[in-house]
Amino acid sequence: MIFIVVKFQVKPEFADQWPELTREFTEETRKEPKNKFFEWSRSLEDPNEYVLLEAFDDDGAEPHVNSEHFKKATSEEGPMFDALASTPKIISRQIEGDDWGEMGEMKVS
C-alpha cells in the first residue's frame, strides 16, 4: 500500500472554507478504484493547517496524480491554489499491509 500524508497551510481567510474548496477533489478521489482512504483533519494547534491522510493500492497513486480531478484541483486555476499560504508538505511511502490495523498496545472492548 502507498501511504501518503500531506500538510496544507491555508491562508487564514480561507481556513473555514477549506472543506468546501476541496469537496469535489475529495469526492472524486474517493471514487477511484484503487483508493483505500482519503481523510482530512484540521490541526488542533494551528487552525490554518489541514492534514490529509490517503492510501492507494500499490499501483494506484500514479493514476490518481494523472486524473483530471487531481490536475484540476492542483492547478493554478484550481480551487485550492489561491487558498494556500505555502506549498504543501508531503510524506509518501510504500508500506506493508492494505488497511488500518488495531493498535496492539491498547485494547478497548
Secondary structure, 3 states (H helix, E strand, C coil): CEEEEEEEEECHHHHHHHHHHCHHHHHHHHCCCCEEEEEEEECCCCCCEEEEEEEECCCCHHHHHCCHHHHHHHCCCCCCHHHECCCCEEEEEECCCCCCCCCCCCCCC
